[in-house]
Amino acid sequence: MLCRCNKSLVFIFTAEYNVTRMSCQEHLPSHNIQSTSSILIADNFHLEVRCHIDDVSFYEMRVLTNCKNQVLYTAAVMRRISTQCFGTNKSVGVIGLGQMGGRMADNLRKHGHKLVVCDPVPANVQRQVDQGAKAAANAREVAEQCDTIITMLPSTATVECVYLGEDGVHEALRSEHLLLDSSTIDPIFTKKLSKELHDRGATFVDAPVSGGVAGAQNGTLTFMVGGEPEEFERVKPVLKAMGKNLVHCGGSSTGQIAKLCNNLALAIQMASVAEAMNLGTTLGIDPKILKNIMDTSTSSCWSTLVNHPYPGLMENVPASNNYEGGFAVGLHRKDLGLAMDCAKHAEVSIPLTCQVHQLYNMMVACGYGKKDFSYMLQYLKNGK
């Protein structure tokens, strides 16, 4: 039996049959839903059923029989993996349309999602409106119009304001809401926010990203998701519109923890590549030759292959565009500070992170906070 309500799809298979063999198959093309089962049974049984949406198992019910096909055990309640997929409200809300969020919104649109957008920068909103999106004045208006909302914001304080502040998401919160925060923020706050939103009936996951502006543009981001397994399954369809690698990291806030660990390694990596390029070129090595050596040797990494800090060696990277665009120094400094706070809380030593954090502090103090973090090379080269 399939029961359908106006906002979600709910599957209930508890019917009893009086036959010796049962094969059940239902197919609803409009929702790509198919369930199949064929088992030997006895009188009055509960059919074993798996229901699939886009090849994801949503419901399962197990039956145990003996050699005479008599039912020995039947699960009294189905294992509920998810009670909801995308409902009748197809619009997706995107709050935060900067370097990353704007490009993520573009990919959602390419995959057929209607968008309701919100950002404090009017030009960012207008760009989306010109492509068919609907503008909202604040987060509350987004929540009123969308069941699914993605936030990509610069700080913990901003995330708190958007979700819990005046005209925030919480003022229009519903049990149908599927909330995904792709910002990189304090994991401790993320866990508190998750609890508050869950206590009010909504679904919330932390889903920060890696892959940079190029990954956001090309739809190849890695999403690090913190939440329950069933929540991870539920957010997969919308994440697949923006990313290539979807990783379930564990419970609430583990996505944020994974992202901070990745970013501290990246910060150290970029500093080391910048240092090596500065030393090598100062001593007379052609930068192209040094890059090729590093690309094919043990120092090969994302900072040599994808976002090289030396100008002119790669096209379409910030270093070849006066270090504009990309991942801002100020934001990377913020992430390192969050990692240091977590390390202090856990009593873990991260000395290299602390040293690199000081370099980023000095870069911001010199006015380079909005430059891409690969500007580290110029800072080391010029000493200012």
C-alpha positions in Angstrom: 0.0 0.0 0.0 1.3 3.5 -0.9 0.0 6.5 1.0 0.7 9.9 -0.3 0.3 13.2 1.6 0.6 16.7 0.2 4.1 17.5 1.3 5.9 14.2 1.3 5.8 10.6 0.2 5.1 8.1 3.0 5.4 4.3 2.3 3.5 1.8 4.4 3.7 -1.9 3.6 1.9 -3.9 6.3 -0.8 -5.7 4.4 -1.5 -9.4 5.2 -1.9 -12.0 2.5 -3.2 -15.5 2.4 -1.2 -17.1 -0.4 1.8 -19.4 -0.7 4.0 -17.2 -2.8 3.9 -13.4 -3.3 5.5 -11.2 -5.8 4.9 -7.5 -5.4 6.0 -4.8 -7.8 4.9 -1.1 -8.0 6.3 1.5 -10.3 5.5 5.2 -10.3 7.5 6.9 -13.1 6.7 10.4 -12.1 8.7 9.9 -8.9 11.1 7.2 -10.0 9.8 4.9 -7.3 10.0 1.2 -7.5 9.5 -1.6 -4.9 10.0 -5.3 -5.5 9.8 -8.4 -3.4 9.3 -12.1 -4.0 9.4 -14.5 -1.0 7.9 -17.8 0.1 5.3 -17.2 2.8 2.8 -18.8 5.1 -0.7 -17.7 6.0 -1.0 -14.2 7.5 2.4 -12.7 6.9 4.0 -9.3 6.6 5.7 -9.0 3.2 9.4 -8.1 3.0 9.6 -4.9 1.1 12.3 -2.6 0.0 11.2 0.7 -1.5 13.7 2.6 -3.7 13.8 6.3 -4.6 16.6 7.0 -7.1 18.2 3.7 -6.0 18.2 4.6 -2.3 16.6 2.1 0.0 14.0 4.0 2.0 12.0 1.2 3.8 12.8 -2.3 4.8 10.8 -5.0 6.6 12.3 -8.4 7.3 10.5 -11.8 7.5 12.0 -15.0 8.9 10.5 -18.4 7.9 11.3 -22.0 8.8 11.8 -24.9 6.4 8.0 -25.3 6.1 7.6 -21.6 5.1 6.0 -20.8 8.4 6.7 -17.3 9.7 8.9 -17.5 12.8 9.5 -13.7 13.1 8.2 -10.6 11.6 9.4 -7.1 12.4 6.6 -5.3 14.1 7.6 -1.9 12.7 9.4 -1.2 9.5 12.9 0.3 9.7 12.3 3.9 8.8 15.1 5.3 6.8 13.2 8.3 5.6 9.6 9.4 5.6 10.1 12.2 3.1 11.7 13.1 -0.2 11.2 16.3 -2.1 7.6 17.4 -1.6 5.2 19.3 -3.7 7.2 22.5 -3.0 10.0 22.2 -5.6 11.7 25.5 -4.9 15.1 25.5 -3.2 16.2 28.4 -1.1 19.8 29.6 -1.3 21.0 32.1 1.3 24.5 33.4 0.6 25.4 34.1 -3.0 29.1 34.9 -2.8 32.0 33.2 -4.7 30.8 29.8 -3.7 27.0 30.1 -3.0 26.3 31.9 -6.3 27.9 29.2 -8.3 26.2 26.5 -6.3 22.9 28.2 -7.1 23.7 28.2 -10.8 24.1 24.4 -10.7 20.9 23.9 -8.9 19.2 25.9 -11.6 20.8 23.8 -14.3 19.4 20.7 -12.7 15.9 22.1 -12.9 15.4 23.6 -9.4 13.4 26.8 -9.0 15.3 29.1 -6.7 14.4 31.6 -4.0 17.5 33.6 -3.1 18.7 36.0 -0.4 22.0 37.9 0.0 23.0 41.2 1.5 24.7 42.3 -1.7 22.1 43.4 -4.2 24.2 42.7 -7.2 24.5 39.0 -6.2 20.7 38.8 -5.9 20.1 40.5 -9.2 22.4 38.2 -11.0 20.3 35.2 -9.9 17.0 37.1 -10.5 18.2 37.7 -14.1 18.4 34.0 -14.5 14.9 33.3 -13.2 15.3 33.2 -9.5 12.9 34.9 -7.1 14.3 37.3 -4.6 13.5 37.2 -0.8 14.1 40.1 1.6 15.3 37.9 4.4 15.7 34.3 5.6 12.2 34.1 7.0 10.8 34.8 3.5 12.9 32.1 2.1 11.7 29.6 4.7 8.1 30.6 4.0 8.5 29.7 0.3 10.8 26.7 0.3 11.0 23.3 2.0 14.7 22.9 1.1 17.2 25.6 2.1 20.9 25.8 1.6 23.0 28.4 3.4 26.6 29.3 2.4 27.7 32.1 4.8 31.0 33.6 6.0 30.9 33.2 9.8 29.3 31.5 12.8 27.7 34.8 13.8 26.1 35.1 10.4 24.8 31.6 10.4 23.3 32.2 13.9 21.6 35.3 12.7 20.1 33.7 9.6 18.7 30.7 11.4 17.9 32.1 14.8 17.9 35.9 14.6 15.2 38.4 13.7 13.5 37.5 10.4 15.4 34.3 10.5 14.5 30.8 9.3 13.2 29.8 12.8 10.3 32.3 12.4 8.8 30.2 9.6 10.2 26.7 10.6 8.1 23.7 9.6 8.6 20.0 10.0 8.9 19.7 6.2 12.0 21.8 6.2 15.3 20.3 4.9 18.1 22.6 6.0 21.7 22.3 4.8 24.4 24.6 6.1 27.4 24.6 3.8 29.2 27.4 5.6 32.5 26.6 7.5 31.8 27.5 11.1 32.3 26.5 14.7 31.5 22.8 15.1 30.3 23.3 18.7 27.8 25.9 17.6 26.7 23.6 14.7 25.8 20.9 17.2 23.8 23.3 19.3 22.0 24.6 16.2 21.3 21.1 15.0 19.7 20.2 18.3 17.5 23.3 18.4 16.2 22.8 14.8 15.7 19.1 15.3 13.8 19.7 18.5 11.4 21.8 16.5 10.8 19.1 14.0 13.0 20.2 11.1 15.8 18.2 9.4 19.2 19.9 9.6 22.7 18.7 8.4 26.0 20.4 8.3 27.4 20.1 4.7 30.5 22.2 4.2 32.3 21.8 0.9 35.8 21.5 -0.6 36.9 22.1 -4.2 37.1 25.8 -4.3 35.5 28.2 -6.8 36.4 25.9 -9.7 34.6 23.0 -8.0 31.5 25.2 -7.3 31.5 26.3 -10.9 31.8 22.9 -12.4 29.5 21.1 -10.0 32.4 18.9 -8.7 32.4 19.9 -5.0 33.1 17.4 -2.2 30.4 17.7 0.4 31.3 16.6 4.0 28.0 15.8 5.7 27.3 15.6 9.4 24.0 14.1 10.4 22.1 10.8 10.8 22.4 8.2 8.1 18.8 8.7 7.0 19.3 12.4 6.8 22.4 11.9 4.6 20.2 9.8 2.3 17.6 12.5 2.2 20.0 15.3 1.2 21.8 13.3 -1.5 19.5 14.4 -4.4 20.0 18.1 -3.9 23.7 17.7 -3.2 24.3 15.8 -6.4 23.2 18.8 -8.3 26.2 20.7 -6.9 28.9 18.1 -6.1 30.6 15.0 -7.2 31.7 13.5 -4.0 29.2 13.1 -1.1 30.8 11.9 2.1 28.9 11.0 5.3 31.3 11.9 8.1 29.1 10.9 11.0 26.8 12.6 13.4 26.0 16.3 13.7 29.0 18.7 13.4 31.4 16.0 11.9 31.1 17.6 8.5 32.4 20.8 10.0 35.2 19.0 11.8 36.3 17.3 8.6 36.3 20.6 6.7 38.5 22.4 9.3 41.0 19.5 9.3 41.1 19.7 5.5 41.5 23.5 5.5 44.3 23.5 8.1 46.2 21.0 5.9 45.6 23.2 2.8 46.8 26.3 4.6 50.1 24.6 5.5 50.3 23.1 2.0 50.0 26.5 0.3 52.5 28.1 2.6 55.0 25.4 1.9 54.5 25.6 -1.9 54.8 29.4 -1.8 58.0 29.1 0.3 59.5 26.6 -2.1 58.6 28.7 -5.2 60.0 31.9 -3.6 63.3 30.2 -2.7 63.7 28.4 -6.0 63.0 31.4 -8.3 65.1 33.7 -6.1 68.0 31.3 -6.6 67.6 31.3 -10.3 65.3 28.3 -11.2 62.8 28.9 -14.0 59.4 28.9 -12.3 57.9 26.7 -15.1 60.7 24.1 -14.5 60.2 24.1 -10.8 56.5 23.8 -11.1 56.9 20.8 -13.5 59.3 19.1 -11.0 56.9 19.6 -8.1 53.9 18.4 -10.1 55.7 15.1 -10.9 57.5 14.6 -7.6 56.7 14.0 -4.0 55.6 17.6 -3.3 52.7 17.3 -5.8 49.5 18.6 -4.3 46.4 20.7 -4.9 48.4 23.9 -4.5 50.7 22.9 -7.3 48.2 21.2 -9.6 45.0 23.2 -9.2 45.7 26.6 -7.6 49.3 27.4 -8.2 50.5 30.6 -6.4 53.0 31.7 -9.1 51.5 34.2 -11.6 51.3 33.1 -15.3 51.9 29.4 -14.8 48.3 28.3 -15.0 45.3 29.9 -16.7 42.1 30.7 -14.8 43.6 30.7 -11.4 43.6 33.7 -9.0 47.4 34.1 -9.2 47.0 34.8 -12.9 44.2 37.3 -12.2 46.0 39.6 -9.6 44.9 37.1 -7.0 41.3 38.0 -7.3 38.5 35.5 -6.7 39.1 32.2 -5.1 39.3 31.6 -1.3 40.0 34.9 0.5 42.9 35.2 3.0 40.5 36.6 5.6 38.2 33.5 5.4 41.1 31.1 5.5 42.4 32.9 8.6 38.9 32.5 10.2 39.0 28.7 9.5 42.4 28.3 11.0 41.2 30.2 14.1 38.2 27.8 14.4 40.6 24.8 14.0 42.8 26.2 16.8 39.7 26.7 19.0 38.8 23.1 18.5 42.3 21.9 19.2 42.4 23.9 22.4 39.0 22.4 23.5 40.3 18.9 22.7 43.8 19.6 24.2 45.5 18.7 20.9 48.7 20.3 19.7 48.7 21.8 16.2 51.9 23.9 16.1 52.2 24.2 12.3 48.6 25.6 12.1 49.5 28.2 14.7 52.5 29.3 12.8 50.6 29.6 9.5 47.8 31.4 11.3 50.2 34.1 12.2 51.2 34.5 8.6 47.6 35.0 7.6 47.1 37.5 10.5 49.9 39.6 9.1 48.6 39.4 5.5 45.2 40.6 6.7 46.9 43.4 8.7 48.7 44.5 5.5 45.4 44.8 3.7 45.4 41.5 1.7 42.4 40.0 3.4 40.3 39.9 0.2 43.0 38.4 -1.9 43.1 34.7 -2.7 45.1 32.8 -0.1 47.7 31.9 -2.8 48.8 35.5 -2.4 51.0 34.0 0.3 53.8 33.8 -2.3 53.8 37.5 -2.9 53.7 38.2 0.8 56.7 36.0 1.4 58.5 37.4 -1.7 58.0 41.1 -0.8 58.1 40.8 3.0 54.9 42.8 3.3 
